[in-house]
Amino acid sequence: MQFTRSVFFSLFGFGLTIGLLGAAPAMAQVTQNLEATVSVVDACTLGAPSVATLDFGTNLAVGATSNEADTTFAVDCNDGAPWTLAAEFTGGETVNNRLMTGAIAGNTSAISWELFAGDGCATPWGDAITDPITGTGPQTVDVSGCILNNTVPNVQGDTYTEEVTVDLTFT
């Protein structure tokens, strides 16, 4: 009988141990969502070169129909952002009549020149109202300047310049 009793106590102890281990406390769970957001505003920059130069060189060829110089602007806008690139006028200038003036004091000569969109002297480039360059997203924009030769032989020897303000607007 002793054998039965010890089996009984052993089985009872084993059952008690299983009961204590198997009855784990219930865990609570709470769910919360996380929302990630970012706002992207249309933005543009007018990049390299920061100051573009149309260098027509030295000693313009007499008898040539025009003298051309080229440069580029890097328009860097968000993908899809529409933009307008305009070349503003100074004084009483127009699209077809920009004037470079000499640096020497007393020099009243001026060289007439024009700005064009793209390579070559075919598509005039002007202000936001008259012949702007338009596009969307990032692009490299080619710009040409042309000096009509009829003004070159009639000017004093000098270095002629004009500074043009380039406006980049975007929406």
Secondary structure as a PSIPRED ss2 file (coil, helix, strand):
# PSIPRED VFORMAT (PSIPRED V4.0)

   1 M C   1.000  0.000  0.000
   2 Q H   0.000  1.000  0.000
   3 F H   0.000  1.000  0.000
   4 T H   0.000  1.000  0.000
   5 R H   0.000  1.000  0.000
   6 S H   0.000  1.000  0.000
   7 V H   0.000  1.000  0.000
   8 F H   0.000  1.000  0.000
   9 F H   0.000  1.000  0.000
  10 S H   0.000  1.000  0.000
  11 L H   0.000  1.000  0.000
  12 F H   0.000  1.000  0.000
  13 G H   0.000  1.000  0.000
  14 F H   0.000  1.000  0.000
  15 G H   0.000  1.000  0.000
  16 L H   0.000  1.000  0.000
  17 T H   0.000  1.000  0.000
  18 I H   0.000  1.000  0.000
  19 G H   0.000  1.000  0.000
  20 L H   0.000  1.000  0.000
  21 L H   0.000  1.000  0.000
  22 G H   0.000  1.000  0.000
  23 A C   1.000  0.000  0.000
  24 A C   1.000  0.000  0.000
  25 P C   1.000  0.000  0.000
  26 A C   1.000  0.000  0.000
  27 M C   1.000  0.000  0.000
  28 A C   1.000  0.000  0.000
  29 Q C   1.000  0.000  0.000
  30 V C   1.000  0.000  0.000
  31 T C   1.000  0.000  0.000
  32 Q C   1.000  0.000  0.000
  33 N C   1.000  0.000  0.000
  34 L C   1.000  0.000  0.000
  35 E C   1.000  0.000  0.000
  36 A C   1.000  0.000  0.000
  37 T C   1.000  0.000  0.000
  38 V C   1.000  0.000  0.000
  39 S C   1.000  0.000  0.000
  40 V C   1.000  0.000  0.000
  41 V C   1.000  0.000  0.000
  42 D C   1.000  0.000  0.000
  43 A C   1.000  0.000  0.000
  44 C E   0.000  0.000  1.000
  45 T E   0.000  0.000  1.000
  46 L E   0.000  0.000  1.000
  47 G E   0.000  0.000  1.000
  48 A C   1.000  0.000  0.000
  49 P C   1.000  0.000  0.000
  50 S C   1.000  0.000  0.000
  51 V C   1.000  0.000  0.000
  52 A C   1.000  0.000  0.000
  53 T C   1.000  0.000  0.000
  54 L C   1.000  0.000  0.000
  55 D C   1.000  0.000  0.000
  56 F C   1.000  0.000  0.000
  57 G C   1.000  0.000  0.000
  58 T C   1.000  0.000  0.000
  59 N C   1.000  0.000  0.000
  60 L C   1.000  0.000  0.000
  61 A C   1.000  0.000  0.000
  62 V C   1.000  0.000  0.000
  63 G C   1.000  0.000  0.000
  64 A C   1.000  0.000  0.000
  65 T C   1.000  0.000  0.000
  66 S E   0.000  0.000  1.000
  67 N E   0.000  0.000  1.000
  68 E E   0.000  0.000  1.000
  69 A E   0.000  0.000  1.000
  70 D E   0.000  0.000  1.000
  71 T E   0.000  0.000  1.000
  72 T E   0.000  0.000  1.000
  73 F E   0.000  0.000  1.000
  74 A E   0.000  0.000  1.000
  75 V E   0.000  0.000  1.000
  76 D E   0.000  0.000  1.000
  77 C E   0.000  0.000  1.000
  78 N C   1.000  0.000  0.000
  79 D C   1.000  0.000  0.000
  80 G C   1.000  0.000  0.000
  81 A C   1.000  0.000  0.000
  82 P E   0.000  0.000  1.000
  83 W E   0.000  0.000  1.000
  84 T E   0.000  0.000  1.000
  85 L E   0.000  0.000  1.000
  86 A E   0.000  0.000  1.000
  87 A E   0.000  0.000  1.000
  88 E C   1.000  0.000  0.000
  89 F C   1.000  0.000  0.000
  90 T C   1.000  0.000  0.000
  91 G C   1.000  0.000  0.000
  92 G C   1.000  0.000  0.000
  93 E C   1.000  0.000  0.000
  94 T E   0.000  0.000  1.000
  95 V C   1.000  0.000  0.000
  96 N C   1.000  0.000  0.000
  97 N E   0.000  0.000  1.000
  98 R E   0.000  0.000  1.000
  99 L E   0.000  0.000  1.000
 100 M E   0.000  0.000  1.000
 101 T E   0.000  0.000  1.000
 102 G E   0.000  0.000  1.000
 103 A C   1.000  0.000  0.000
 104 I C   1.000  0.000  0.000
 105 A C   1.000  0.000  0.000
 106 G C   1.000  0.000  0.000
 107 N C   1.000  0.000  0.000
 108 T C   1.000  0.000  0.000
 109 S C   1.000  0.000  0.000
 110 A E   0.000  0.000  1.000
 111 I E   0.000  0.000  1.000
 112 S E   0.000  0.000  1.000
 113 W E   0.000  0.000  1.000
 114 E E   0.000  0.000  1.000
 115 L E   0.000  0.000  1.000
 116 F E   0.000  0.000  1.000
 117 A E   0.000  0.000  1.000
 118 G C   1.000  0.000  0.000
 119 D C   1.000  0.000  0.000
 120 G C   1.000  0.000  0.000
 121 C C   1.000  0.000  0.000
 122 A C   1.000  0.000  0.000
 123 T E   0.000  0.000  1.000
 124 P E   0.000  0.000  1.000
 125 W C   1.000  0.000  0.000
 126 G C   1.000  0.000  0.000
 127 D C   1.000  0.000  0.000
 128 A C   1.000  0.000  0.000
 129 I C   1.000  0.000  0.000
 130 T C   1.000  0.000  0.000
 131 D C   1.000  0.000  0.000
 132 P C   1.000  0.000  0.000
 133 I E   0.000  0.000  1.000
 134 T E   0.000  0.000  1.000
 135 G E   0.000  0.000  1.000
 136 T E   0.000  0.000  1.000
 137 G C   1.000  0.000  0.000
 138 P C   1.000  0.000  0.000
 139 Q E   0.000  0.000  1.000
 140 T E   0.000  0.000  1.000
 141 V E   0.000  0.000  1.000
 142 D E   0.000  0.000  1.000
 143 V E   0.000  0.000  1.000
 144 S E   0.000  0.000  1.000
 145 G E   0.000  0.000  1.000
 146 C E   0.000  0.000  1.000
 147 I E   0.000  0.000  1.000
 148 L E   0.000  0.000  1.000
 149 N H   0.000  1.000  0.000
 150 N H   0.000  1.000  0.000
 151 T H   0.000  1.000  0.000
 152 V C   1.000  0.000  0.000
 153 P C   1.000  0.000  0.000
 154 N C   1.000  0.000  0.000
 155 V C   1.000  0.000  0.000
 156 Q C   1.000  0.000  0.000
 157 G C   1.000  0.000  0.000
 158 D C   1.000  0.000  0.000
 159 T C   1.000  0.000  0.000
 160 Y E   0.000  0.000  1.000
 161 T E   0.000  0.000  1.000
 162 E C   1.000  0.000  0.000
 163 E C   1.000  0.000  0.000
 164 V C   1.000  0.000  0.000
 165 T C   1.000  0.000  0.000
 166 V E   0.000  0.000  1.000
 167 D E   0.000  0.000  1.000
 168 L E   0.000  0.000  1.000
 169 T E   0.000  0.000  1.000
 170 F E   0.000  0.000  1.000
 171 T C   1.000  0.000  0.000
